[in-house]
Amino acid sequence: MLDEALRRFLAGDASAFSTIVERTSERLVRVSARIMGSVVDAEDVVQEAYVKAHAALLAGEFDQKAKLETWLYRIAVNGSIDAKRKKKRAPIPSDTVMDGVMDEGAQGSAEAIVALRELEVWMRDLPEDQQAVLVMKSMEGLETKEIAEIMNCSEGSVEQRLVRARAALRERRNA
């Protein structure tokens, strides 16, 4: 479906871009929110990612070597990392990803919710690249090869970042 929407858009059907947005926005916002720690900030980042993608598609800058969704992930993840770096010293917002879980009446026990909040805090302390690969692999279920394309690095580099991120989280847990 995305390939068809892309083909239509590139052929001049401007409305086809809305199909691309509809089919990808939920996943892009989710991965961005997990990196940013804020759904509101993630929505802003993803909106900007779509603006960049739209302009790049019109300019013929998408070479179609990667899947469209992978390319959009790359734009959104890089935007999330950049935005997070800019906000690094800002106070933690009240609309964190876990607040959304709490508002929806999570079925887990209070202990599970506390553990998830603690994990969210620990994740914030990871370097952005480690955090991004951990989110994409462990939470989004993306393959190492696809993450490497998104992060514009080798599969070995992705695996190394995963090992470091998991080690850092284990160390925090055992401290």
C-alpha positions as CSV (number, residue, x, y, z in Angstrom):
1,M,0.0,0.0,0.0
2,L,2.8,2.4,0.8
3,D,4.6,1.6,-2.5
4,E,1.4,2.4,-4.4
5,A,0.9,5.7,-2.5
6,L,4.5,6.6,-3.1
7,R,4.1,5.8,-6.8
8,R,1.0,8.0,-7.0
9,F,2.6,10.9,-5.2
10,L,5.7,10.8,-7.4
11,A,3.3,10.8,-10.4
12,G,1.8,14.0,-9.2
13,D,-1.1,12.9,-7.0
14,A,-0.5,15.2,-4.0
15,S,-3.3,13.6,-2.0
16,A,-1.4,10.3,-2.0
17,F,1.0,11.8,0.6
18,S,-1.9,11.8,3.2
19,T,-2.1,8.0,2.7
20,I,1.6,7.7,3.5
21,V,1.1,9.8,6.6
22,E,-2.0,7.7,7.7
23,R,-0.1,4.4,7.2
24,T,3.1,5.4,9.1
25,S,2.3,8.1,11.6
26,E,1.3,5.8,14.5
27,R,4.6,3.9,14.4
28,L,6.7,7.0,13.9
29,V,5.1,8.9,16.8
30,R,5.5,5.8,19.0
31,V,9.2,5.4,18.3
32,S,9.8,9.1,18.6
33,A,7.9,9.3,21.9
34,R,10.0,6.5,23.3
35,I,13.1,8.4,22.3
36,M,11.9,11.8,23.4
37,G,10.0,10.7,26.5
38,S,7.0,12.9,25.5
39,V,4.2,12.2,23.1
40,V,3.6,15.9,22.5
41,D,7.3,16.5,21.5
42,A,7.2,13.3,19.4
43,E,4.2,14.6,17.5
44,D,6.0,17.8,16.8
45,V,9.1,15.9,15.6
46,V,7.1,13.6,13.4
47,Q,5.2,16.5,11.9
48,E,8.5,18.1,11.0
49,A,9.8,14.8,9.6
50,Y,6.8,14.7,7.2
51,V,7.5,18.2,6.1
52,K,11.1,17.3,5.4
53,A,10.0,14.0,3.6
54,H,7.5,15.8,1.5
55,A,10.0,18.4,0.4
56,A,12.6,15.7,-0.3
57,L,10.2,13.6,-2.3
58,L,9.2,16.7,-4.4
59,A,12.9,17.5,-5.0
60,G,13.6,13.9,-6.1
61,E,16.0,13.3,-3.1
62,F,14.5,9.9,-2.2
63,D,16.5,7.3,-4.2
64,Q,14.2,4.4,-3.3
65,K,17.2,2.2,-2.3
66,A,15.5,1.7,1.1
67,K,11.9,1.1,1.8
68,L,9.8,4.3,2.2
69,E,8.9,3.4,5.8
70,T,12.6,2.9,6.6
71,W,13.5,6.2,5.1
72,L,10.7,7.9,7.1
73,Y,12.0,6.2,10.3
74,R,15.4,7.6,9.6
75,I,14.1,11.1,9.3
76,A,11.9,10.8,12.4
77,V,14.6,9.1,14.6
78,N,17.3,11.6,13.6
79,G,14.8,14.4,14.3
80,S,14.0,12.9,17.7
81,I,17.7,12.6,18.6
82,D,18.4,16.2,17.5
83,A,15.4,17.5,19.4
84,K,16.3,15.6,22.5
85,R,19.8,16.9,22.4
86,K,18.4,20.5,22.2
87,K,16.2,19.8,25.2
88,K,18.7,17.8,27.2
89,R,18.8,20.3,30.1
90,A,15.2,21.2,30.1
91,P,12.9,20.0,32.9
92,I,11.1,16.7,32.4
93,P,7.7,17.3,30.9
94,S,4.6,16.0,32.6
95,D,3.3,14.3,29.5
96,T,5.8,11.4,29.4
97,V,5.0,8.2,27.6
98,M,4.2,6.5,30.9
99,D,1.7,9.2,31.8
100,G,-0.3,8.1,28.8
101,V,-0.2,4.5,30.1
102,M,-1.4,5.7,33.5
103,D,-4.2,7.8,32.0
104,E,-5.5,4.8,30.0
105,G,-5.9,2.8,33.2
106,A,-3.1,0.3,32.9
107,Q,-4.0,-3.2,33.9
108,G,-0.6,-3.9,35.5
109,S,0.1,-3.8,39.2
110,A,1.4,-0.7,40.9
111,E,4.8,-2.4,41.1
112,A,4.9,-2.9,37.3
113,I,4.0,0.7,36.7
114,V,6.8,1.9,39.0
115,A,9.2,-0.5,37.3
116,L,8.2,0.9,33.9
117,R,8.7,4.5,35.1
118,E,12.1,3.6,36.5
119,L,13.0,2.1,33.1
120,E,11.9,5.2,31.4
121,V,14.2,7.3,33.6
122,W,17.1,4.9,33.0
123,M,16.5,5.1,29.2
124,R,16.8,8.9,29.3
125,D,20.3,8.5,30.7
126,L,21.5,6.4,27.7
127,P,23.3,8.1,24.8
128,E,20.8,9.0,22.1
129,D,22.1,6.5,19.6
130,Q,21.9,3.6,22.1
131,Q,18.5,4.6,23.2
132,A,17.3,4.8,19.6
133,V,18.5,1.3,18.6
134,L,17.2,-0.2,21.8
135,V,13.7,1.3,21.2
136,M,13.6,0.2,17.6
137,K,14.9,-3.3,18.3
138,S,13.3,-4.2,21.7
139,M,10.1,-2.1,21.6
140,E,9.3,-1.7,17.9
141,G,10.6,-5.2,16.8
142,L,12.6,-3.9,13.9
143,E,15.3,-6.1,12.4
144,T,19.0,-5.2,12.9
145,K,19.4,-4.7,9.1
146,E,16.5,-2.2,9.0
147,I,17.8,-0.3,12.1
148,A,21.2,-0.1,10.4
149,E,19.6,1.5,7.4
150,I,17.6,3.9,9.6
151,M,20.7,4.9,11.6
152,N,22.9,4.9,8.5
153,C,25.5,2.6,10.1
154,S,26.6,-1.0,9.9
155,E,24.7,-3.9,11.4
156,G,27.7,-4.5,13.7
157,S,27.4,-1.0,15.0
158,V,23.8,-1.5,15.8
159,E,24.6,-4.7,17.7
160,Q,27.4,-2.9,19.5
161,R,25.0,-0.1,20.6
162,L,22.4,-2.7,21.7
163,V,25.0,-4.6,23.8
164,R,26.2,-1.3,25.4
165,A,22.6,-0.1,26.1
166,R,21.6,-3.4,27.6
167,A,24.7,-3.5,29.8
168,A,24.1,0.0,31.0
169,L,20.5,-0.9,31.9
170,R,21.6,-4.1,33.7
171,E,24.3,-2.1,35.6
172,R,21.6,0.4,36.7
173,R,19.3,-2.4,37.8
174,N,22.0,-4.1,39.9
175,A,23.2,-0.9,41.5
